[in-house]
Amino acid sequence: INCVKNVSQGSLKASKDLQKEFATIDKKKEELADYLCEDRKKLSLEELFSTMKTFREIFLKTLQ
């Protein structure tokens, strides 16, 4: 029973830690949106990283 209790407490702590990390990421995303003059609600990190990757690839090709 103690083992189950410890696992439950560990899972609860991990869940709370993960929620804090997501809140931090969300705050940083909003700061990035402000910096880039983008709409906070519409900024997609996946789209942004994809655009940056494409830019990098084109830039490196241009250097060659």
PEFENHU-V696934 format. One record per backbone hydrogen bond with DSSP energy under -0.5 kcal/mol. NH is the residue of the N-H (numbers start at 1). CO is the residue of the C=O. Records with the same first field share a line. If there is no record, write none. Layout:
# PEFENHU-V696934
NH = CO / CO
This chain:
# PEFENHU-V696934
5 = 1
6 = 2
7 = 3
8 = 4
9 = 5
10 = 6
11 = 7
12 = 8
13 = 9
14 = 10
15 = 11
16 = 12
17 = 13
18 = 14
19 = 15
20 = 16
21 = 17
22 = 18
23 = 19
24 = 20
25 = 21
26 = 22
27 = 23
28 = 24
29 = 25
30 = 26
31 = 27
32 = 28
33 = 29
34 = 30
35 = 31
36 = 32
37 = 34
38 = 33
42 = 39
43 = 39
45 = 43
48 = 44
49 = 45
50 = 46
51 = 47
52 = 48
53 = 49
54 = 50
55 = 51
56 = 52
57 = 53
58 = 54
59 = 55
60 = 56
61 = 57
62 = 58
63 = 59
64 = 60
